[in-house]
């Protein structure tokens, strides 16, 4: 008998009248019927009962309306996402595929593509077996007897299970165990660095100036107390940022006769060269000691540019050299905060300042970069500077003792990380470094994934080049054994080689494999608990970024493809390891920075000092070129498709589908979200697009 919806039990019943009568029918096809009164069967429905039935109907309609609204919202979000993809992939002119010049990355791409094709084939095979009920789960892997074989396909599946358990699973388990050990060692290293940072904060340890600092009174009158400082601004086609960088450096508070600025322009665009030259002339007319240098033979990239500038005859008159890349904007008191540390400290070779970012909140990509760089400066460099007096030079926002540069061999063009190269050689010669976490210099982080990807490739291929070249010098140097061990085991191997190796191998290769070979399953703590804990430690120096901890974890695993490819390229001296591409910059400045710069410039221009040799025609040329630059139409923005990331996205999504057959919850969600992050990066849907 069908259930009836009787809502009368929800409300108070009225008193029943009359004598109940029970009628029993002899026909077994009928049920017993209870009649409360002589006219109960024909009585009209109560008014209150009808009203509440209508209310219940309205409740159902409201819930249905909410459900439809939720579905409509989900459909709108999906439609907007598809519209964004369509806009970037179809309507954009100049959509380009990622080009691998000179075979760069083709081997890795072919490996991932073959891995994807094999995974799809195995997935189809497993799905057919699952639908036939042939899914055998570990640890009780039951191989049927010969009499139980149901056909040739069943026989092939059973043979695959036996081969998988006997031959494939042990190899994967051995490789995964090796990577897990590396993962734990690297996690322990980061934990120790964080504990060292906590100790520095707790004890309030910071570098302090020995003796008296420079007199803050009359700067010009006390100029004889100030050492002579050379400031270098290397740049190459930096149209967007050269003006604000030169302006900030020219406003540094230091005696003018003890201070010289070199603008080292390697631009190959004549219009950019003329604008920068005119900008230098403008500041020269204001009394700033600034010179413009342009090389005719542009070899050695940044290292060749700096080496050429240090060969000038007048450099021998200067004791220190400060270096700022074209997008860096030092504060007026930068030299007064850094140079005093060299006083009465003859073993000090480098004082490094921290970077601060004007565009860290521009988009998701810049926020994630801010997390990484904050950990690098506040934890890695600060701890190594306090306890080891050594860290990798950042290439900018630092002051070198020129004697330390000369005794260490000067700038060499043998790698694309000339800053790390000179730091290692200076350390081998006994020079000490200081990191100032409180001194910050404004700069930019890349806003497009293309620019960030090229930057990371150079930053991870160069150290492997340098490791091959400097290993003999490290082994034969006169520094202590534990310093040699720190350089080889921690500085190069653990943080530059092992990190990208296990990150790519463990989370992009082994984890999907374990979905198809469940006998070699990875434990949950490797997939979830330890990575989340380490991401929590990484994000501590940037506490405002806590809402982005999950995107940070996923994006770091996504970047492991680029870092692994770069590491292999540098280690085996492939052609791509020698590429140097200037990071694209947007020329952004915060509003407060612009106001402060305008105020400083107004003070500087209140009493301008015109020097002979300055040409008014160059200033007019500067204004004309600026007006022409404003009038130029903006270049259309394009996006690229990154094939390796897309192949890995489909591989991880395929593995997530396979994990559903094994009912592995955590593994499924990790593979799903990681696959989506690879998909977004592969379609260039993170960050800004390139012009």
C-alpha positions in Angstrom: 0.0 0.0 0.0 1.4 3.4 -1.0 2.3 5.7 2.0 -0.1 8.6 2.4 0.9 12.1 3.5 -1.1 12.8 6.6 -0.4 16.2 8.0 -3.2 16.1 10.6 -0.8 14.6 13.1 1.2 17.9 13.1 -1.8 19.8 14.6 -4.1 19.3 17.6 -7.0 17.0 16.9 -10.6 17.9 17.6 -12.7 15.7 20.0 -14.2 12.9 18.1 -18.0 12.4 18.2 -20.0 9.2 17.7 -19.2 5.6 18.1 -16.4 4.1 15.9 -17.6 1.2 13.7 -15.3 -1.4 12.3 -16.3 -3.2 9.1 -14.5 -6.4 8.1 -14.7 -7.5 4.4 -14.4 -11.1 3.5 -12.6 -10.4 0.3 -8.9 -10.5 1.1 -8.2 -7.9 -1.6 -9.6 -5.2 0.7 -8.1 -3.6 3.8 -9.7 -2.8 7.2 -11.3 0.6 7.2 -11.9 2.6 10.4 -14.8 5.1 10.3 -14.8 7.7 13.1 -18.5 8.6 12.6 -21.4 8.1 10.3 -20.4 11.0 8.1 -16.6 10.9 8.5 -15.8 9.7 5.1 -17.8 12.5 3.5 -16.8 15.3 5.8 -15.2 18.3 4.3 -11.5 19.1 5.0 -11.1 21.5 7.9 -10.3 25.1 7.0 -7.1 25.2 9.2 -5.8 22.0 7.6 -6.1 23.4 4.1 -4.4 26.5 5.1 -1.3 24.7 6.5 -1.1 22.5 3.5 -0.8 25.6 1.4 1.9 26.9 3.7 3.8 23.6 3.3 3.5 23.9 -0.5 4.9 27.4 -0.3 7.9 26.2 1.8 8.6 23.6 -0.9 8.4 26.2 -3.6 10.8 28.5 -1.7 13.3 25.7 -1.2 13.0 24.8 -4.9 13.6 28.5 -5.7 16.7 28.6 -3.6 18.0 25.4 -5.2 17.4 26.8 -8.7 19.1 30.1 -7.6 22.2 28.1 -6.4 22.3 26.2 -9.6 22.0 29.4 -11.6 24.9 30.9 -9.6 27.1 27.9 -10.2 26.2 28.0 -13.9 27.0 31.8 -14.0 30.4 31.2 -12.5 31.2 28.4 -14.9 30.0 30.5 -17.8 32.2 33.4 -16.7 35.2 31.1 -16.4 34.5 29.7 -19.9 34.1 33.2 -21.2 37.5 34.2 -19.7 39.1 31.2 -21.3 37.4 31.9 -24.6 38.5 35.5 -24.5 42.1 34.6 -23.8 42.3 31.7 -26.3 40.1 32.8 -29.2 39.5 36.5 -29.3 43.0 37.5 -28.5 45.2 38.2 -31.5 48.6 36.8 -31.3 47.8 33.8 -29.1 51.0 31.9 -29.1 52.1 28.4 -28.0 55.0 28.1 -25.7 58.1 27.9 -27.9 61.0 25.7 -26.9 64.0 27.2 -28.6 66.9 24.9 -29.4 65.0 21.9 -28.1 64.6 23.4 -24.6 62.2 21.3 -22.5 61.2 19.0 -25.4 62.5 15.9 -23.7 60.5 16.7 -20.5 57.4 17.5 -22.5 57.6 14.2 -24.4 58.0 12.3 -21.2 55.0 14.0 -19.6 52.9 13.5 -22.8 53.8 9.8 -22.9 53.1 9.4 -19.3 49.7 11.0 -19.8 48.8 8.7 -22.8 49.8 5.7 -20.7 47.7 6.9 -17.8 44.6 7.4 -20.0 45.0 3.9 -21.4 45.3 2.3 -17.9 42.4 4.4 -16.7 40.1 3.0 -19.5 41.4 -0.5 -18.7 40.7 -0.1 -15.0 37.2 1.4 -15.6 36.2 -1.6 -17.7 37.5 -4.0 -15.1 35.7 -2.0 -12.3 32.4 -2.2 -14.2 32.9 -5.9 -14.5 33.5 -6.2 -10.8 37.2 -7.2 -11.1 38.5 -4.5 -8.8 40.9 -6.1 -6.3 42.0 -4.0 -3.4 45.2 -4.3 -1.4 46.3 -5.6 1.0 44.3 -8.7 0.2 45.1 -9.0 -3.5 43.3 -12.2 -4.6 44.4 -13.7 -7.9 41.6 -16.0 -9.2 42.2 -19.6 -10.1 42.4 -20.8 -13.7 38.8 -22.2 -13.5 37.6 -18.7 -12.4 38.9 -16.9 -15.5 35.9 -15.4 -17.4 37.6 -14.6 -20.7 40.7 -13.3 -22.4 40.2 -9.7 -21.1 39.9 -11.0 -17.6 43.1 -13.0 -18.1 44.9 -9.9 -19.3 43.7 -7.9 -16.3 44.8 -10.6 -13.9 48.2 -10.7 -15.6 48.5 -6.9 -15.3 47.7 -7.1 -11.5 50.4 -9.7 -11.0 53.0 -7.8 -13.0 52.1 -4.5 -11.3 52.4 -6.0 -7.8 55.7 -7.9 -8.5 57.7 -5.5 -10.7 56.2 -2.0 -10.9 55.2 -1.4 -7.3 58.6 -2.1 -5.7 60.4 0.3 -8.1 57.8 3.1 -7.4 57.9 2.4 -3.6 61.7 2.6 -3.6 61.7 5.9 -5.6 58.9 7.3 -3.4 60.8 6.4 -0.2 63.9 8.1 -1.5 61.9 11.3 -2.3 60.1 11.2 1.0 63.5 11.1 2.8 64.7 14.1 0.8 61.4 15.8 1.6 61.8 15.3 5.3 65.4 16.5 5.2 64.5 19.7 3.4 61.5 20.2 5.8 63.9 19.8 8.8 66.2 22.4 7.2 63.3 24.9 6.9 62.2 24.1 10.5 65.7 24.8 11.8 65.8 28.1 9.8 62.5 29.1 11.3 63.6 28.3 14.8 66.7 30.4 14.2 64.5 33.3 13.1 62.4 33.0 16.2 65.6 33.0 18.3 66.7 36.2 16.6 63.4 37.8 17.3 63.3 36.7 20.9 66.9 37.8 21.6 66.5 41.0 19.4 69.7 40.2 17.6 70.6 42.6 14.8 73.8 44.0 13.3 74.9 47.1 15.1 77.3 49.8 14.0 80.7 49.7 15.7 81.9 53.1 17.0 80.3 56.4 16.2 78.2 56.9 13.1 78.6 59.8 10.7 77.8 63.2 12.1 74.1 64.1 11.2 74.9 67.8 11.4 76.0 69.8 8.4 76.4 67.2 5.7 78.4 69.4 3.3 80.7 70.7 6.1 81.5 67.3 7.5 82.0 65.7 4.1 85.5 64.7 4.8 84.2 62.1 7.3 82.2 60.3 4.6 83.9 57.7 2.4 83.6 58.0 -1.3 80.7 55.8 -2.7 80.1 54.8 -6.3 76.5 54.0 -7.2 75.8 51.9 -10.2 72.4 51.4 -12.0 72.7 48.7 -14.6 69.7 48.5 -17.0 68.7 47.2 -20.4 65.7 48.4 -22.3 64.1 49.5 -19.0 61.6 52.0 -20.5 59.0 51.7 -17.7 61.2 52.1 -14.6 64.4 54.0 -15.5 63.1 57.4 -14.6 61.9 56.6 -11.0 65.0 54.6 -10.3 67.4 57.4 -11.4 65.3 60.0 -9.5 65.4 58.0 -6.2 69.2 57.4 -6.5 69.9 61.0 -7.3 68.1 62.1 -4.1 70.2 60.0 -1.7 71.4 62.1 1.2 75.2 62.0 0.8 77.8 64.7 0.2 77.9 65.4 -3.5 81.7 65.4 -3.7 81.8 62.0 -2.1 79.2 60.4 -4.4 79.1 59.4 -8.1 76.3 57.7 -10.0 76.9 55.5 -13.0 73.9 54.8 -15.2 75.0 51.7 -17.1 72.7 51.4 -20.0 72.9 48.3 -22.2 69.7 49.1 -24.2 69.7 48.2 -27.9 66.7 50.4 -28.6 67.8 53.9 -29.7 64.7 55.6 -28.5 65.2 54.2 -25.0 68.8 55.1 -25.1 68.1 58.8 -26.0 65.4 59.1 -23.2 67.8 57.7 -20.5 70.6 59.9 -21.7 68.4 63.0 -21.5 67.2 62.0 -18.0 70.8 61.8 -16.9 71.5 65.2 -18.4 68.5 66.7 -16.5 69.9 65.5 -13.2 73.4 66.6 -14.1 72.1 70.1 -14.5 70.7 70.0 -11.0 74.2 69.5 -9.6 74.2 65.7 -9.2 77.4 63.9 -10.1 76.0 61.4 -12.6 77.4 59.9 -15.7 75.9 57.9 -18.6 77.7 54.8 -20.0 76.6 52.8 -23.0 78.6 49.8 -24.2 79.2 49.3 -27.9 79.9 45.5 -27.4 77.1 44.1 -25.2 78.7 40.8 -23.9 78.2 39.1 -20.6 74.8 40.6 -19.8 74.7 42.3 -16.4 78.1 40.8 -15.3 79.8 42.2 -18.4 78.1 45.6 -17.9 79.3 45.9 -14.3 82.8 44.6 -15.2 83.1 47.2 -17.9 82.1 50.0 -15.5 84.6 48.9 -12.8 87.4 49.2 -15.3 87.0 53.0 -15.4 90.1 54.9 -14.1 88.2 57.0 -11.6 86.8 53.9 -9.8 90.1 53.5 -7.9 89.3 56.7 -6.0 86.2 55.1 -4.4 86.0 52.8 -1.4 82.5 51.3 -1.8 80.0 50.6 -4.6 76.3 50.4 -4.2 74.2 48.6 -6.9 70.6 49.1 -7.7 68.7 47.4 -10.5 66.5 49.7 -12.7 63.3 49.1 -10.8 64.7 49.8 -7.3 64.0 53.0 -5.4 66.3 53.5 -2.4 65.3 55.9 0.4 67.4 59.1 0.9 69.1 57.7 4.0 70.1 54.3 2.4 73.8 55.0 2.5 73.7 56.4 6.0 72.0 53.1 7.1 74.4 50.8 5.4 77.9 52.3 4.9 78.5 52.9 8.7 78.6 49.1 9.2 81.9 49.0 7.3 83.5 51.4 9.8 86.1 49.6 12.1 85.1 46.3 10.5 87.8 45.5 7.9 86.6 41.9 7.3 83.1 43.0 6.2 82.7 42.8 2.4 79.0 43.2 1.8 76.0 44.9 3.4 72.7 43.6 1.9 69.3 45.4 2.4 65.9 43.8 2.2 63.5 44.2 -0.7 60.0 45.7 -0.3 57.4 45.5 -3.1 55.2 48.3 -4.4 52.9 45.8 -6.3 52.6 42.9 -3.9 48.8 43.2 -3.8 48.4 43.7 -7.6 47.1 40.2 -8.3 47.2 36.6 -7.0 50.6 36.0 -8.6 52.3 38.9 -6.9 50.8 37.9 -3.5 52.2 34.4 -3.8 55.6 35.8 -4.8 55.5 38.1 -1.8 55.1 35.0 0.5 58.2 33.3 -1.0 60.4 36.4 -0.9 59.4 37.4 2.6 60.5 34.0 3.8 63.7 34.2 1.8 64.8 37.6 3.3 63.5 37.4 6.8 64.3 33.7 7.5 66.9 32.4 5.1 69.1 35.5 4.6 68.7 36.9 8.1 69.5 33.6 9.9 72.5 32.8 7.6 73.7 36.4 8.0 73.6 36.3 11.8 74.9 32.8 12.4 77.2 32.2 9.3 78.0 35.7 8.1 77.3 34.4 4.6 74.3 34.3 2.1 73.8 34.7 -1.6 74.1 38.3 -2.8 70.8 39.4 -4.3 72.4 41.3 -7.1 70.9 44.7 -6.0 70.2 46.8 -3.0 73.6 46.1 -1.5 76.9 47.9 -0.8 80.2 46.2 -1.6 83.7 47.0 -0.4 85.5 47.5 -3.7 88.6 45.8 -2.2 86.5 42.6 -1.6 85.3 42.6 -5.2 88.9 43.0 -6.5 90.4 40.3 -4.3 87.6 37.9 -5.2 88.3 38.2 -8.9 85.7 40.8 -9.8 82.6 40.2 -11.9 82.7 37.1 -14.1 80.6 36.3 -17.1 80.6 32.5 -16.7 77.1 32.2 -15.3 73.7 34.0 -15.4 73.9 34.4 -11.6 76.8 36.7 -11.3 75.6 38.0 -7.9 75.8 34.5 -6.4 79.1 33.8 -8.1 80.8 36.9 -6.6 79.3 36.1 -3.2 80.6 32.5 -3.1 84.1 33.6 -4.2 84.2 36.4 -1.6 83.1 33.9 1.1 86.0 31.6 0.0 88.4 34.5 0.4 87.3 35.1 4.0 85.0 38.1 3.6 81.9 38.4 5.9 78.4 39.6 5.0 75.7 41.5 6.9 72.0 41.4 6.2 69.9 44.4 7.3 66.3 43.3 7.7 65.2 46.8 8.8 66.6 48.6 5.7 64.1 48.2 2.9 64.3 49.2 -0.8 61.2 49.4 -2.9 61.0 47.4 -6.1 58.7 45.3 -8.2 57.8 41.7 -8.6 56.7 40.3 -12.0 53.0 40.7 -12.6 52.7 38.2 -15.5 53.3 34.5 -15.3 55.5 34.6 -18.4 57.9 37.1 -16.8 57.9 35.2 -13.5 58.6 31.9 -15.2 61.6 33.3 -17.1 63.0 34.8 -13.9 62.6 31.6 -12.0 64.3 29.6 -14.8 67.3 31.9 -14.6 67.4 31.8 -10.8 67.4 28.0 -10.8 69.6 27.1 -13.7 72.3 29.6 -12.8 73.1 28.0 -9.3 73.6 24.6 -10.9 76.0 26.1 -13.4 77.9 27.8 -10.6 78.0 24.6 -8.5 79.7 22.7 -11.3 82.2 25.6 -11.8 83.0 26.4 -8.2 83.0 22.9 -6.7 86.8 22.4 -7.1 87.5 25.9 -5.7 85.3 25.1 -2.7 87.0 21.8 -2.0 90.6 23.3 -2.2 89.8 26.5 -0.4 91.2 27.4 3.1 87.9 27.9 4.8 86.8 25.5 7.6 85.3 22.1 6.9 81.9 22.9 8.3 81.8 26.0 6.0 82.6 23.8 3.0 79.9 21.4 4.1 77.4 24.3 4.4 78.2 25.5 0.9 78.1 22.1 -0.8 75.4 20.2 1.2 73.0 23.0 2.2 73.5 26.1 0.0 73.8 24.2 -3.3 72.6 20.6 -3.0 69.7 20.8 -0.6 68.2 24.2 -1.4 69.0 24.5 -5.1 69.0 20.9 -6.4 67.1 18.6 -4.0 64.1 21.0 -3.5 63.0 21.2 -7.2 63.9 17.5 -7.7 61.7 16.0 -5.0 58.9 18.5 -5.4 58.4 17.6 -9.1 59.1 13.9 -8.8 57.1 13.3 -5.6 53.9 15.4 -6.3 53.8 15.4 -10.1 55.0 11.9 -11.0 55.0 9.5 -8.1 51.6 10.6 -6.7 49.7 10.1 -10.0 51.5 6.7 -10.4 50.3 5.5 -7.0 46.8 5.9 -8.2 47.3 3.4 -10.9 49.6 1.2 -8.8 47.9 1.2 -5.4 50.4 -1.3 -3.9 52.8 1.7 -3.7 50.5 4.1 -1.9 51.8 7.4 -0.4 50.8 8.0 3.2 48.4 10.9 4.0 51.0 12.8 6.1 53.2 13.2 3.0 50.4 14.5 0.9 48.6 16.7 3.4 50.0 17.2 6.9 53.7 18.0 6.3 53.1 20.2 3.2 50.4 22.2 5.0 52.7 22.6 8.1 55.6 23.7 6.0 53.4 26.2 4.1 52.3 27.5 7.4 55.9 28.1 8.4 56.7 29.8 5.0 53.8 32.2 5.4 54.7 33.3 8.9 56.9 36.2 7.7 53.9 37.5 5.7 51.0 37.1 8.2 48.5 39.1 6.1 48.8 36.3 3.4 47.3 33.6 5.6 44.1 33.4 3.4 46.3 32.4 0.5 48.0 29.4 2.2 46.2 26.8 0.0 46.8 28.6 -3.3 50.4 29.1 -2.2 50.9 25.3 -1.6 49.3 24.4 -5.0 51.2 27.1 -6.9 54.6 26.0 -5.5 53.9 22.5 -6.7 52.9 23.9 -10.1 56.2 25.9 -10.3 58.2 22.7 -9.6 58.0 21.9 -13.4 59.8 25.1 -14.4 62.3 24.8 -11.5 63.0 21.2 -12.2 63.6 21.9 -15.9 65.8 24.8 -15.1 67.8 22.8 -12.6 68.5 20.0 -15.1 69.3 22.6 -17.7 71.9 24.2 -15.5 73.3 21.0 -14.1 74.0 19.5 -17.5 75.0 22.8 -19.2 72.1 22.8 -21.7 71.6 25.7 -24.1 68.7 27.2 -22.1 70.9 27.6 -19.0 72.8 30.5 -20.7 69.7 32.5 -21.6 69.2 35.9 -20.0 65.9 37.7 -20.5 65.3 41.0 -18.8 62.3 40.6 -16.4 59.3 42.7 -17.7 58.4 45.5 -15.3 55.3 47.7 -15.1 56.9 50.8 -13.5 54.4 50.9 -10.6 54.8 53.1 -7.5 52.6 53.5 -4.5 50.8 56.8 -4.0 52.7 57.7 -0.9 56.0 57.0 -2.7 55.0 59.3 -5.6 54.1 62.1 -3.2 57.3 61.8 -1.2 59.4 61.7 -4.4 57.6 64.8 -5.7 58.4 66.6 -2.4 62.0 65.6 -2.5 62.3 66.7 -6.1 60.7 70.0 -5.4 63.3 70.6 -2.7 66.1 69.7 -5.0 64.8 72.0 -7.8 64.3 74.9 -5.4 67.9 76.0 -6.0 69.2 74.3 -9.1 72.8 74.4 -9.9 73.4 74.4 -13.6 76.7 72.9 -14.7 78.5 73.7 -17.9 78.3 71.2 -20.6 74.6 70.5 -20.1 72.6 70.9 -23.3 69.1 72.3 -23.4 68.5 70.4 -26.6 68.8 67.2 -24.7 66.1 68.3 -22.3 63.8 69.2 -25.1 64.5 65.9 -26.6 63.5 64.2 -23.3 60.2 66.1 -23.3 59.5 65.3 -26.9 60.2 61.6 -26.4 58.0 61.5 -23.3 55.1 63.1 -25.2 55.6 60.7 -28.1 55.6 57.7 -25.6 52.3 58.8 -24.2 50.8 59.2 -27.6 51.8 55.7 -28.7 49.0 53.1 -28.6 49.3 50.5 -25.9 50.5 47.2 -27.2 48.0 44.4 -27.3 48.3 41.9 -24.6 48.7 38.2 -25.4 48.8 35.0 -23.5 50.6 31.8 -24.1 49.7 28.2 -23.7 52.2 26.2 -21.6 52.2 22.6 -22.9 54.0 20.9 -20.0 51.7 22.4 -17.5 48.6 21.5 -19.5 49.8 17.9 -19.9 50.4 17.6 -16.2 47.0 19.1 -15.5 45.3 16.4 -17.5 47.5 13.7 -15.9 46.6 14.8 -12.4 42.9 15.0 -13.3 43.1 11.6 -14.8 44.7 10.3 -11.6 42.0 11.9 -9.5 39.4 10.0 -11.5 41.3 6.8 -10.9 41.4 7.6 -7.2 37.6 7.5 -7.0 37.8 3.8 -7.7 40.0 3.3 -4.7 37.9 5.6 -2.5 40.9 7.7 -1.5 39.4 10.9 -0.2 42.5 13.1 0.6 44.4 11.9 -2.5 41.4 12.6 -4.7 41.0 16.2 -3.5 44.7 16.9 -3.6 44.9 15.6 -7.2 41.8 17.5 -8.2 42.9 20.9 -6.9 46.4 20.4 -8.0 45.2 19.5 -11.5 43.0 22.6 -11.6 45.9 24.8 -10.6 48.1 23.3 -13.4 45.2 23.9 -15.8 44.9 27.6 -14.8 48.7 28.1 -15.2 48.8 26.2 -18.4 46.1 28.4 -19.9 47.9 31.5 -18.6 45.0 32.5 -16.4 47.1 33.7 -13.4 48.6 37.1 -13.2 48.6 39.7 -15.9 49.2 39.1 -19.6 52.3 40.2 -21.4 52.4 43.2 -23.7 
